[in-house]
Amino acid sequence: MPGLAGWNLAPASMGLRGLPLSGICVQLKDPDKNGSRSIDDLVTRDERSARDLGVGAGKGAPASPGTHGAFAALIRVWAETGAECPRVP
């Protein structure tokens, strides 16, 4: 959260806009772009931070679809089943 010690925006190199799903997946798994995190680290971090998915709603930005619980469950299942990335057609 802005204003908290240690909070920073992600660098531009971590931007996901315009990437296909396969590109997003590869970037999430790349330790050089994800803060040297393992898949387990990503699951734990996403379970903590996903609660903020709706930040910005009501301030000109739409709320993100879904819920924190659904997002965390999907990330957990993805990790438990091998964290495979979709194939590029």
A tleap script that builds the chain and sets N, CA, C and O, in Angstrom:
source leaprc.protein.ff14SB
mol = sequence {
  NMET PRO GLY LEU ALA GLY TRP ASN LEU ALA
  PRO ALA SER MET GLY LEU ARG GLY LEU PRO
  LEU SER GLY ILE CYS VAL GLN LEU LYS ASP
  PRO ASP LYS ASN GLY SER ARG SER ILE ASP
  ASP LEU VAL THR ARG ASP GLU ARG SER ALA
  ARG ASP LEU GLY VAL GLY ALA GLY LYS GLY
  ALA PRO ALA SER PRO GLY THR HIE GLY ALA
  PHE ALA ALA LEU ILE ARG VAL TRP ALA GLU
  THR GLY ALA GLU CYS PRO ARG VAL CPRO
}
set mol.1.N position { 0.843 -1.163 0.000 }
set mol.1.CA position { 0.000 0.000 0.000 }
set mol.1.C position { 0.896 1.236 0.000 }
set mol.1.O position { 1.862 1.294 0.761 }
set mol.2.N position { 0.592 2.217 -0.836 }
set mol.2.CA position { 1.412 3.426 -0.847 }
set mol.2.C position { 1.501 4.054 0.533 }
set mol.2.O position { 0.513 4.124 1.264 }
set mol.3.N position { 2.691 4.505 0.875 }
set mol.3.CA position { 2.909 5.132 2.166 }
set mol.3.C position { 3.442 4.188 3.212 }
set mol.3.O position { 3.929 4.638 4.249 }
set mol.4.N position { 3.368 2.895 2.977 }
set mol.4.CA position { 3.905 1.934 3.924 }
set mol.4.C position { 5.384 1.701 3.633 }
set mol.4.O position { 5.809 1.698 2.478 }
set mol.5.N position { 6.145 1.510 4.676 }
set mol.5.CA position { 7.570 1.248 4.509 }
set mol.5.C position { 7.769 0.020 3.633 }
set mol.5.O position { 7.121 -1.007 3.834 }
set mol.6.N position { 8.659 0.130 2.668 }
set mol.6.CA position { 8.972 -0.995 1.803 }
set mol.6.C position { 8.042 -1.158 0.617 }
set mol.6.O position { 8.261 -2.046 -0.207 }
set mol.7.N position { 7.010 -0.329 0.501 }
set mol.7.CA position { 6.086 -0.440 -0.621 }
set mol.7.C position { 6.666 0.290 -1.812 }
set mol.7.O position { 7.102 1.435 -1.692 }
set mol.8.N position { 6.675 -0.362 -2.955 }
set mol.8.CA position { 7.151 0.251 -4.194 }
set mol.8.C position { 6.286 -0.213 -5.344 }
set mol.8.O position { 5.711 -1.300 -5.309 }
set mol.9.N position { 6.201 0.618 -6.357 }
set mol.9.CA position { 5.562 0.185 -7.589 }
set mol.9.C position { 6.471 -0.823 -8.273 }
set mol.9.O position { 7.693 -0.764 -8.136 }
set mol.10.N position { 5.877 -1.734 -8.997 }
set mol.10.CA position { 6.677 -2.679 -9.781 }
set mol.10.C position { 7.382 -1.910 -10.889 }
set mol.10.O position { 6.852 -0.920 -11.391 }
set mol.11.N position { 8.579 -2.359 -11.275 }
set mol.11.CA position { 9.280 -1.683 -12.364 }
set mol.11.C position { 8.543 -1.888 -13.682 }
set mol.11.O position { 7.791 -2.851 -13.837 }
set mol.12.N position { 8.758 -0.991 -14.616 }
set mol.12.CA position { 8.091 -1.069 -15.919 }
set mol.12.C position { 8.363 -2.401 -16.608 }
set mol.12.O position { 7.524 -2.874 -17.375 }
set mol.13.N position { 9.510 -3.014 -16.352 }
set mol.13.CA position { 9.844 -4.296 -16.982 }
set mol.13.C position { 8.901 -5.412 -16.560 }
set mol.13.O position { 8.861 -6.466 -17.195 }
set mol.14.N position { 8.140 -5.187 -15.491 }
set mol.14.CA position { 7.190 -6.192 -15.031 }
set mol.14.C position { 5.789 -5.945 -15.576 }
set mol.14.O position { 4.848 -6.641 -15.195 }
set mol.15.N position { 5.639 -4.977 -16.450 }
set mol.15.CA position { 4.329 -4.657 -17.005 }
set mol.15.C position { 3.734 -5.831 -17.754 }
set mol.15.O position { 4.443 -6.554 -18.453 }
set mol.16.N position { 2.445 -6.018 -17.611 }
set mol.16.CA position { 1.760 -7.140 -18.241 }
set mol.16.C position { 0.850 -6.701 -19.379 }
set mol.16.O position { 0.373 -7.534 -20.149 }
set mol.17.N position { 0.609 -5.403 -19.491 }
set mol.17.CA position { -0.315 -4.909 -20.502 }
set mol.17.C position { 0.160 -5.289 -21.899 }
set mol.17.O position { 1.309 -5.050 -22.270 }
set mol.18.N position { -0.739 -5.879 -22.654 }
set mol.18.CA position { -0.455 -6.244 -24.034 }
set mol.18.C position { 0.197 -7.603 -24.212 }
set mol.18.O position { 0.351 -8.067 -25.342 }
set mol.19.N position { 0.587 -8.254 -23.116 }
set mol.19.CA position { 1.198 -9.575 -23.232 }
set mol.19.C position { 0.118 -10.647 -23.390 }
set mol.19.O position { -0.946 -10.546 -22.779 }
set mol.20.N position { 0.382 -11.671 -24.206 }
set mol.20.CA position { -0.554 -12.798 -24.261 }
set mol.20.C position { -0.468 -13.579 -22.949 }
set mol.20.O position { 0.484 -13.407 -22.188 }
set mol.21.N position { -1.450 -14.432 -22.683 }
set mol.21.CA position { -1.441 -15.224 -21.451 }
set mol.21.C position { -0.138 -16.000 -21.283 }
set mol.21.O position { 0.386 -16.102 -20.174 }
set mol.22.N position { 0.384 -16.545 -22.379 }
set mol.22.CA position { 1.632 -17.303 -22.273 }
set mol.22.C position { 2.782 -16.400 -21.825 }
set mol.22.O position { 3.642 -16.832 -21.058 }
set mol.23.N position { 2.804 -15.154 -22.297 }
set mol.23.CA position { 3.850 -14.203 -21.898 }
set mol.23.C position { 3.740 -13.806 -20.441 }
set mol.23.O position { 4.750 -13.658 -19.754 }
set mol.24.N position { 2.514 -13.631 -19.968 }
set mol.24.CA position { 2.297 -13.302 -18.556 }
set mol.24.C position { 2.773 -14.459 -17.684 }
set mol.24.O position { 3.451 -14.247 -16.679 }
set mol.25.N position { 2.422 -15.662 -18.065 }
set mol.25.CA position { 2.809 -16.842 -17.297 }
set mol.25.C position { 4.329 -16.966 -17.224 }
set mol.25.O position { 4.894 -17.164 -16.148 }
set mol.26.N position { 4.984 -16.848 -18.379 }
set mol.26.CA position { 6.447 -16.955 -18.415 }
set mol.26.C position { 7.075 -15.878 -17.536 }
set mol.26.O position { 8.032 -16.150 -16.810 }
set mol.27.N position { 6.543 -14.658 -17.598 }
set mol.27.CA position { 7.093 -13.566 -16.792 }
set mol.27.C position { 6.895 -13.820 -15.300 }
set mol.27.O position { 7.794 -13.547 -14.504 }
set mol.28.N position { 5.736 -14.338 -14.912 }
set mol.28.CA position { 5.491 -14.641 -13.499 }
set mol.28.C position { 6.477 -15.671 -12.962 }
set mol.28.O position { 6.865 -15.614 -11.795 }
set mol.29.N position { 6.878 -16.604 -13.804 }
set mol.29.CA position { 7.765 -17.676 -13.374 }
set mol.29.C position { 9.250 -17.320 -13.500 }
set mol.29.O position { 10.097 -18.066 -13.009 }
set mol.30.N position { 9.582 -16.210 -14.137 }
set mol.30.CA position { 10.975 -15.820 -14.377 }
set mol.30.C position { 11.549 -15.133 -13.138 }
set mol.30.O position { 11.140 -14.017 -12.818 }
set mol.31.N position { 12.490 -15.776 -12.429 }
set mol.31.CA position { 13.046 -15.175 -11.208 }
set mol.31.C position { 13.710 -13.813 -11.439 }
set mol.31.O position { 13.798 -13.000 -10.520 }
set mol.32.N position { 14.172 -13.569 -12.659 }
set mol.32.CA position { 14.776 -12.266 -12.953 }
set mol.32.C position { 13.730 -11.157 -13.029 }
set mol.32.O position { 14.069 -9.977 -12.936 }
set mol.33.N position { 12.469 -11.526 -13.196 }
set mol.33.CA position { 11.400 -10.533 -13.317 }
set mol.33.C position { 10.374 -10.611 -12.195 }
set mol.33.O position { 9.485 -9.763 -12.119 }
set mol.34.N position { 10.479 -11.612 -11.321 }
set mol.34.CA position { 9.472 -11.743 -10.269 }
set mol.34.C position { 10.054 -11.570 -8.866 }
set mol.34.O position { 9.434 -11.969 -7.880 }
set mol.35.N position { 11.230 -10.982 -8.780 }
set mol.35.CA position { 11.842 -10.759 -7.475 }
set mol.35.C position { 12.493 -12.003 -6.894 }
set mol.35.O position { 12.568 -12.160 -5.676 }
set mol.36.N position { 12.964 -12.889 -7.772 }
set mol.36.CA position { 13.634 -14.135 -7.362 }
set mol.36.C position { 12.729 -15.040 -6.541 }
set mol.36.O position { 13.186 -15.706 -5.612 }
set mol.37.N position { 11.449 -15.063 -6.882 }
set mol.37.CA position { 10.486 -15.873 -6.129 }
set mol.37.C position { 10.271 -17.234 -6.782 }
set mol.37.O position { 10.276 -17.356 -8.007 }
set mol.38.N position { 10.082 -18.246 -5.956 }
set mol.38.CA position { 9.694 -19.570 -6.436 }
set mol.38.C position { 8.186 -19.560 -6.680 }
set mol.38.O position { 7.497 -18.603 -6.327 }
set mol.39.N position { 7.683 -20.629 -7.283 }
set mol.39.CA position { 6.234 -20.740 -7.477 }
set mol.39.C position { 5.523 -20.709 -6.127 }
set mol.39.O position { 4.491 -20.052 -5.988 }
set mol.40.N position { 6.063 -21.414 -5.130 }
set mol.40.CA position { 5.457 -21.391 -3.792 }
set mol.40.C position { 5.445 -19.984 -3.212 }
set mol.40.O position { 4.473 -19.586 -2.570 }
set mol.41.N position { 6.519 -19.229 -3.433 }
set mol.41.CA position { 6.564 -17.841 -2.969 }
set mol.41.C position { 5.472 -17.017 -3.645 }
set mol.41.O position { 4.825 -16.187 -3.006 }
set mol.42.N position { 5.271 -17.252 -4.939 }
set mol.42.CA position { 4.238 -16.504 -5.666 }
set mol.42.C position { 2.860 -16.801 -5.102 }
set mol.42.O position { 2.040 -15.895 -4.951 }
set mol.43.N position { 2.599 -18.064 -4.791 }
set mol.43.CA position { 1.299 -18.435 -4.228 }
set mol.43.C position { 1.093 -17.721 -2.898 }
set mol.43.O position { 0.042 -17.121 -2.671 }
set mol.44.N position { 2.082 -17.780 -2.026 }
set mol.44.CA position { 1.980 -17.135 -0.714 }
set mol.44.C position { 1.816 -15.635 -0.858 }
set mol.44.O position { 0.966 -15.036 -0.201 }
set mol.45.N position { 2.620 -15.026 -1.710 }
set mol.45.CA position { 2.546 -13.578 -1.909 }
set mol.45.C position { 1.206 -13.190 -2.503 }
set mol.45.O position { 0.596 -12.212 -2.070 }
set mol.46.N position { 0.738 -13.948 -3.494 }
set mol.46.CA position { -0.524 -13.610 -4.131 }
set mol.46.C position { -1.692 -13.783 -3.174 }
set mol.46.O position { -2.661 -13.028 -3.255 }
set mol.47.N position { -1.629 -14.752 -2.272 }
set mol.47.CA position { -2.703 -14.907 -1.300 }
set mol.47.C position { -2.746 -13.713 -0.360 }
set mol.47.O position { -3.821 -13.316 0.089 }
set mol.48.N position { -1.577 -13.132 -0.057 }
set mol.48.CA position { -1.541 -11.959 0.827 }
set mol.48.C position { -1.975 -10.701 0.087 }
set mol.48.O position { -2.718 -9.883 0.631 }
set mol.49.N position { -1.514 -10.542 -1.156 }
set mol.49.CA position { -1.733 -9.271 -1.839 }
set mol.49.C position { -2.987 -9.237 -2.696 }
set mol.49.O position { -3.443 -8.152 -3.057 }
set mol.50.N position { -3.557 -10.376 -3.033 }
set mol.50.CA position { -4.724 -10.389 -3.911 }
set mol.50.C position { -5.934 -9.728 -3.282 }
set mol.50.O position { -6.870 -9.360 -3.990 }
set mol.51.N position { -5.935 -9.570 -1.968 }
set mol.51.CA position { -7.075 -8.921 -1.320 }
set mol.51.C position { -7.228 -7.480 -1.807 }
set mol.51.O position { -8.275 -6.864 -1.605 }
set mol.52.N position { -6.198 -6.949 -2.442 }
set mol.52.CA position { -6.241 -5.576 -2.920 }
set mol.52.C position { -6.718 -5.472 -4.366 }
set mol.52.O position { -6.583 -4.415 -4.981 }
set mol.53.N position { -7.271 -6.552 -4.917 }
set mol.53.CA position { -7.690 -6.535 -6.316 }
set mol.53.C position { -8.691 -5.433 -6.615 }
set mol.53.O position { -8.709 -4.921 -7.734 }
set mol.54.N position { -9.522 -5.050 -5.659 }
set mol.54.CA position { -10.546 -4.052 -5.913 }
set mol.54.C position { -10.091 -2.624 -5.697 }
set mol.54.O position { -10.894 -1.702 -5.843 }
set mol.55.N position { -8.821 -2.406 -5.352 }
set mol.55.CA position { -8.334 -1.053 -5.107 }
set mol.55.C position { -8.557 -0.215 -6.356 }
set mol.55.O position { -8.253 -0.653 -7.465 }
set mol.56.N position { -9.075 0.964 -6.180 }
set mol.56.CA position { -9.332 1.858 -7.302 }
set mol.56.C position { -10.787 1.871 -7.712 }
set mol.56.O position { -11.230 2.815 -8.365 }
set mol.57.N position { -11.536 0.857 -7.351 }
set mol.57.CA position { -12.954 0.826 -7.690 }
set mol.57.C position { -13.631 2.031 -7.049 }
set mol.57.O position { -13.389 2.351 -5.885 }
set mol.58.N position { -14.463 2.676 -7.811 }
set mol.58.CA position { -15.148 3.852 -7.295 }
set mol.58.C position { -14.338 5.122 -7.443 }
set mol.58.O position { -14.811 6.202 -7.091 }
set mol.59.N position { -13.122 5.010 -7.961 }
set mol.59.CA position { -12.268 6.181 -8.175 }
set mol.59.C position { -11.977 6.331 -9.665 }
set mol.59.O position { -10.901 6.779 -10.061 }
set mol.60.N position { -12.951 5.949 -10.476 }
set mol.60.CA position { -12.785 6.031 -11.910 }
set mol.60.C position { -12.260 4.749 -12.525 }
set mol.60.O position { -12.220 4.622 -13.749 }
set mol.61.N position { -11.858 3.798 -11.700 }
set mol.61.CA position { -11.377 2.513 -12.207 }
set mol.61.C position { -12.382 1.435 -11.814 }
set mol.61.O position { -12.883 1.424 -10.690 }
set mol.62.N position { -12.672 0.536 -12.740 }
set mol.62.CA position { -13.623 -0.529 -12.380 }
set mol.62.C position { -12.983 -1.509 -11.410 }
set mol.62.O position { -11.764 -1.681 -11.388 }
set mol.63.N position { -13.819 -2.142 -10.615 }
set mol.63.CA position { -13.323 -3.188 -9.717 }
set mol.63.C position { -12.831 -4.355 -10.559 }
set mol.63.O position { -13.386 -4.638 -11.620 }
set mol.64.N position { -11.807 -5.021 -10.093 }
set mol.64.CA position { -11.308 -6.195 -10.791 }
set mol.64.C position { -12.362 -7.300 -10.702 }
set mol.64.O position { -13.081 -7.393 -9.707 }
set mol.65.N position { -12.457 -8.136 -11.736 }
set mol.65.CA position { -13.448 -9.209 -11.685 }
set mol.65.C position { -13.040 -10.282 -10.688 }
set mol.65.O position { -11.856 -10.448 -10.394 }
set mol.66.N position { -14.004 -10.994 -10.181 }
set mol.66.CA position { -13.716 -12.100 -9.280 }
set mol.66.C position { -13.510 -11.651 -7.849 }
set mol.66.O position { -13.734 -10.493 -7.496 }
set mol.67.N position { -13.074 -12.607 -7.029 }
set mol.67.CA position { -12.843 -12.338 -5.617 }
set mol.67.C position { -11.444 -12.783 -5.248 }
set mol.67.O position { -10.803 -13.534 -5.984 }
set mol.68.N position { -10.978 -12.319 -4.110 }
set mol.68.CA position { -9.669 -12.746 -3.623 }
set mol.68.C position { -9.632 -14.252 -3.435 }
set mol.68.O position { -8.660 -14.902 -3.820 }
set mol.69.N position { -10.677 -14.810 -2.849 }
set mol.69.CA position { -10.709 -16.247 -2.604 }
set mol.69.C position { -10.613 -17.054 -3.893 }
set mol.69.O position { -9.884 -18.044 -3.960 }
set mol.70.N position { -11.346 -16.630 -4.911 }
set mol.70.CA position { -11.310 -17.332 -6.193 }
set mol.70.C position { -9.931 -17.208 -6.835 }
set mol.70.O position { -9.406 -18.181 -7.376 }
set mol.71.N position { -9.348 -16.021 -6.776 }
set mol.71.CA position { -8.020 -15.801 -7.347 }
set mol.71.C position { -6.980 -16.662 -6.635 }
set mol.71.O position { -6.178 -17.329 -7.288 }
set mol.72.N position { -6.987 -16.652 -5.311 }
set mol.72.CA position { -6.020 -17.437 -4.537 }
set mol.72.C position { -6.184 -18.925 -4.822 }
set mol.72.O position { -5.196 -19.650 -4.936 }
set mol.73.N position { -7.425 -19.381 -4.936 }
set mol.73.CA position { -7.669 -20.804 -5.225 }
set mol.73.C position { -7.131 -21.179 -6.600 }
set mol.73.O position { -6.541 -22.246 -6.766 }
set mol.74.N position { -7.331 -20.312 -7.583 }
set mol.74.CA position { -6.823 -20.590 -8.929 }
set mol.74.C position { -5.297 -20.617 -8.965 }
set mol.74.O position { -4.710 -21.488 -9.606 }
set mol.75.N position { -4.655 -19.680 -8.288 }
set mol.75.CA position { -3.193 -19.654 -8.240 }
set mol.75.C position { -2.677 -20.910 -7.543 }
set mol.75.O position { -1.699 -21.510 -7.988 }
set mol.76.N position { -3.322 -21.305 -6.465 }
set mol.76.CA position { -2.904 -22.498 -5.719 }
set mol.76.C position { -3.010 -23.747 -6.589 }
set mol.76.O position { -2.087 -24.562 -6.620 }
set mol.77.N position { -4.134 -23.903 -7.299 }
set mol.77.CA position { -4.332 -25.067 -8.166 }
set mol.77.C position { -3.319 -25.051 -9.305 }
set mol.77.O position { -2.761 -26.094 -9.648 }
set mol.78.N position { -3.076 -23.897 -9.887 }
set mol.78.CA position { -2.083 -23.764 -10.967 }
set mol.78.C position { -0.721 -24.255 -10.476 }
set mol.78.O position { -0.048 -25.016 -11.171 }
set mol.79.N position { -0.318 -23.827 -9.289 }
set mol.79.CA position { 0.978 -24.236 -8.735 }
set mol.79.C position { 1.004 -25.733 -8.439 }
set mol.79.O position { 1.982 -26.413 -8.750 }
set mol.80.N position { -0.067 -26.245 -7.841 }
set mol.80.CA position { -0.119 -27.657 -7.454 }
set mol.80.C position { -0.140 -28.603 -8.650 }
set mol.80.O position { 0.219 -29.774 -8.524 }
set mol.81.N position { -0.555 -28.104 -9.799 }
set mol.81.CA position { -0.639 -28.946 -10.991 }
set mol.81.C position { 0.523 -28.716 -11.952 }
set mol.81.O position { 0.453 -29.106 -13.117 }
set mol.82.N position { 1.595 -28.082 -11.465 }
set mol.82.CA position { 2.808 -27.949 -12.273 }
set mol.82.C position { 3.094 -26.568 -12.810 }
set mol.82.O position { 4.134 -26.365 -13.437 }
set mol.83.N position { 2.217 -25.613 -12.590 }
set mol.83.CA position { 2.422 -24.226 -13.025 }
set mol.83.C position { 2.823 -24.131 -14.493 }
set mol.83.O position { 3.731 -23.385 -14.859 }
set mol.84.N position { 2.130 -24.902 -15.323 }
set mol.84.CA position { 2.417 -24.882 -16.750 }
set mol.84.C position { 1.886 -23.600 -17.378 }
set mol.84.O position { 0.883 -23.042 -16.935 }
set mol.85.N position { 2.570 -23.149 -18.406 }
set mol.85.CA position { 2.133 -21.972 -19.157 }
set mol.85.C position { 1.397 -22.435 -20.422 }
set mol.85.O position { 1.724 -23.481 -20.983 }
set mol.86.N position { 0.402 -21.654 -20.866 }
set mol.86.CA position { -0.289 -22.035 -22.090 }
set mol.86.C position { 0.677 -21.999 -23.267 }
set mol.86.O position { 1.610 -21.197 -23.294 }
set mol.87.N position { 0.449 -22.861 -24.222 }
set mol.87.CA position { 1.294 -22.895 -25.414 }
set mol.87.C position { 0.919 -21.750 -26.342 }
set mol.87.O position { -0.245 -21.367 -26.459 }
set mol.88.N position { 1.927 -21.227 -26.985 }
set mol.88.CA position { 1.692 -20.177 -27.970 }
set mol.88.C position { 1.290 -20.861 -29.272 }
set mol.88.O position { 1.994 -21.749 -29.752 }
set mol.89.N position { 0.146 -20.444 -29.849 }
set mol.89.CA position { -0.317 -21.111 -31.099 }
set mol.89.C position { 0.629 -20.885 -32.257 }
set mol.89.O position { 0.382 -21.374 -33.360 }
savepdb mol mol.pdb
quit
